[in-house]
């Protein structure tokens, strides 16, 4: 039988190669990408059975990319990897349709196990994160928040601006005009009652649009 097809998304080249070598004996690694936008561009053509996604990536974070990928490919299994130990982030990831959530500091064998479980329709969360998830879920049972009210394009603009890109650079990434970027930026600031770019960046961090 053919090996399950796996795709990797991480902005750290060394980690990408390490994960590729780790997984090649159990899976067919069909592609690697450095950001969420590239993942959305290539995954539909490469048709992976599972995707291992770094949560904190440039251009489009892993959570946003994973959510959109599930809409494009409902059957694909998403396994998130991160250095962030925030259980609320894990809750958000699993709510987005993830099958797994692991810390990069976890044992290498955990990743292989998580992918195999995901392909069987099960889920896997690193134990030390799982312990805090129940409390995080109880504290925030309703995921609705100000960030949820933003459109996908508004979230893209906010993340890119929070990464330090100029409006011209954001426009180049999104293939729109700087005027369009400015419209989205000031519309978001008006809706959220934010007065400065610094406040917009703080919002991006707190709402996990910008994930480290």
C-alpha positions as CSV (number, residue, x, y, z in Angstrom):
1,X,0.0,0.0,0.0
2,X,1.2,3.5,-0.7
3,X,2.5,5.5,2.2
4,X,0.2,8.3,3.6
5,X,0.9,11.7,2.0
6,X,2.2,14.4,4.4
7,X,3.0,18.0,3.8
8,X,5.0,20.3,6.1
9,X,4.7,24.0,6.8
10,X,7.3,25.8,8.9
11,X,9.3,29.0,8.4
12,X,12.4,27.4,9.9
13,X,14.3,25.6,7.1
14,X,16.4,23.5,9.5
15,X,13.3,22.2,11.3
16,X,11.6,21.5,8.0
17,X,14.5,19.3,6.9
18,X,14.6,17.6,10.3
19,X,10.9,16.8,10.2
20,X,11.2,15.5,6.7
21,X,13.9,13.1,7.6
22,X,12.0,12.0,10.7
23,X,8.9,11.2,8.8
24,X,10.2,9.8,5.6
25,X,10.3,6.2,6.8
26,X,6.5,6.2,7.7
27,X,5.1,8.7,5.2
28,X,5.5,10.2,1.8
29,X,6.5,13.8,2.3
30,X,5.0,15.4,-0.7
31,X,6.0,19.0,-0.1
32,X,7.3,21.7,2.3
33,X,6.4,25.4,2.5
34,X,7.6,28.3,4.6
35,X,4.3,30.1,5.3
36,X,0.6,29.7,5.5
37,X,-0.1,31.4,2.2
38,X,2.2,29.0,0.3
39,X,0.4,26.1,2.1
40,X,-3.0,27.2,0.8
41,X,-1.5,27.7,-2.7
42,X,0.1,24.3,-3.0
43,X,-1.8,21.8,-0.8
44,X,-4.8,21.5,-3.1
45,X,-2.5,20.3,-5.9
46,X,-0.3,18.1,-3.8
47,X,-3.3,16.5,-2.1
48,X,-1.7,15.5,1.3
49,X,-3.6,13.3,3.7
50,X,-2.2,15.2,6.6
51,X,-0.4,18.5,7.1
52,X,2.0,19.4,9.9
53,X,1.7,23.2,10.4
54,X,3.8,25.5,12.5
55,X,1.4,27.8,14.4
56,X,3.5,31.0,14.2
57,X,4.4,31.6,10.6
58,X,4.8,34.9,8.6
59,X,2.3,36.2,5.9
60,X,-0.4,34.0,7.3
61,X,-0.3,32.2,10.7
62,X,-0.8,28.5,10.9
63,X,-4.2,28.7,12.7
64,X,-5.6,30.9,9.9
65,X,-4.1,28.7,7.2
66,X,-5.3,25.5,8.8
67,X,-8.8,26.8,9.1
68,X,-8.9,27.8,5.5
69,X,-7.3,24.6,4.4
70,X,-10.0,22.6,6.1
71,X,-12.6,24.6,4.2
72,X,-10.8,23.8,0.9
73,X,-10.0,20.1,1.8
74,X,-12.4,18.9,4.5
75,X,-10.8,15.5,4.8
76,X,-7.2,16.7,5.3
77,X,-5.8,16.2,8.8
78,X,-4.1,19.2,10.5
79,X,-1.5,18.7,13.1
80,X,-0.2,21.9,14.7
81,X,3.3,22.3,16.0
82,X,4.4,25.3,18.2
83,X,6.8,26.5,20.8
84,X,3.9,28.4,22.5
85,X,2.6,26.6,25.6
86,X,-0.6,28.7,26.0
87,X,-3.5,26.2,26.4
88,X,-5.9,28.8,25.1
89,X,-4.0,28.7,21.8
90,X,-4.4,24.9,21.8
91,X,-8.1,25.2,22.4
92,X,-8.4,27.6,19.5
93,X,-6.4,25.3,17.3
94,X,-8.6,22.3,18.1
95,X,-11.7,24.3,17.6
96,X,-10.5,25.2,14.1
97,X,-10.6,21.5,13.2
98,X,-7.2,20.3,14.1
99,X,-6.5,16.6,14.8
100,X,-3.3,17.3,16.8
101,X,-1.4,19.9,18.8
102,X,2.2,19.3,19.8
103,X,5.0,21.3,21.3
104,X,8.2,21.5,19.3
105,X,10.0,20.4,22.5
106,X,8.0,17.2,22.5
107,X,9.7,13.9,21.7
108,X,10.1,13.2,18.0
109,X,8.1,10.0,18.3
110,X,5.1,12.1,19.4
111,X,4.8,13.6,15.9
112,X,4.8,10.3,14.1
113,X,2.2,9.0,16.6
114,X,0.0,12.1,16.3
115,X,-0.1,11.8,12.5
116,X,-1.0,8.1,12.6
117,X,-3.7,8.8,15.1
118,X,-5.0,11.7,13.0
119,X,-5.2,9.5,9.9
120,X,-7.3,7.0,12.0
121,X,-9.8,9.8,12.8
122,X,-8.5,10.4,16.3
123,X,-6.9,13.4,17.9
124,X,-3.6,13.9,19.9
125,X,-2.5,16.7,22.2
126,X,0.8,16.9,23.9
127,X,0.0,15.8,27.5
128,X,1.5,18.9,29.2
129,X,-0.8,21.1,27.1
130,X,-3.8,18.9,27.5
131,X,-3.7,19.4,31.2
132,X,-4.4,23.1,30.8
133,X,-6.9,23.0,28.0
134,X,-9.9,22.0,30.2
135,X,-9.4,25.1,32.3
136,X,-8.9,27.3,29.3
137,X,-12.1,25.9,27.7
138,X,-14.1,26.5,30.9
139,X,-12.8,30.1,31.2
140,X,-13.7,30.8,27.6
141,X,-16.5,28.5,26.5
142,X,-17.7,30.9,23.8
143,X,-14.9,31.6,21.3
144,X,-16.6,34.7,19.9
145,X,-14.5,37.7,20.3
146,X,-13.5,40.9,18.5
147,X,-11.1,39.0,16.2
148,X,-13.9,36.7,15.1
149,X,-15.8,39.7,13.7
150,X,-13.0,40.5,11.3
151,X,-13.1,39.2,7.7
152,X,-10.3,36.9,6.5
153,X,-8.8,39.7,4.5
154,X,-8.9,42.0,7.5
155,X,-7.1,39.4,9.6
156,X,-4.5,39.1,6.8
157,X,-3.9,42.8,6.8
158,X,-3.7,43.0,10.6
159,X,-1.1,40.2,10.8
160,X,1.1,41.6,8.1
161,X,1.1,45.1,9.6
162,X,1.8,43.6,13.0
163,X,4.8,41.8,11.5
164,X,6.2,45.3,10.8
165,X,5.4,45.5,7.1
166,X,4.6,48.8,5.5
167,X,1.3,49.3,3.7
168,X,3.2,49.1,0.4
169,X,4.7,45.7,1.4
170,X,1.4,44.4,2.6
171,X,-0.2,45.4,-0.7
172,X,2.6,43.6,-2.6
173,X,2.0,40.4,-0.6
174,X,-1.8,40.5,-1.0
175,X,-1.6,41.7,-4.6
176,X,-3.8,44.7,-3.9
177,X,-3.2,48.5,-3.9
178,X,-1.8,50.3,-0.9
179,X,-5.1,52.3,-0.8
180,X,-7.0,49.0,-0.3
181,X,-4.7,48.1,2.6
182,X,-5.2,51.5,4.1
183,X,-9.0,51.0,3.8
184,X,-8.9,47.7,5.6
185,X,-6.5,49.0,8.3
186,X,-8.6,52.0,9.2
187,X,-11.8,50.1,9.0
188,X,-10.5,47.6,11.5
189,X,-9.2,50.4,13.8
190,X,-12.6,52.1,13.6
191,X,-14.5,48.9,14.3
192,X,-12.3,48.0,17.3
193,X,-12.0,51.6,18.6
194,X,-8.2,51.6,18.2
195,X,-6.4,54.8,17.8
196,X,-2.8,53.9,17.0
197,X,-0.8,51.3,15.0
198,X,0.7,50.2,18.3
199,X,-2.7,49.4,19.7
200,X,-3.5,47.5,16.5
201,X,-0.3,45.4,17.1
202,X,-1.3,44.8,20.7
203,X,-4.7,43.6,19.5
204,X,-3.0,41.2,17.0
205,X,-0.9,39.7,19.7
206,X,-3.7,39.4,22.3
207,X,-6.2,37.9,19.8
208,X,-3.5,35.5,18.4
209,X,-3.7,36.9,14.9
210,X,0.1,37.4,15.3
211,X,1.3,34.1,16.9
212,X,4.9,33.6,18.0
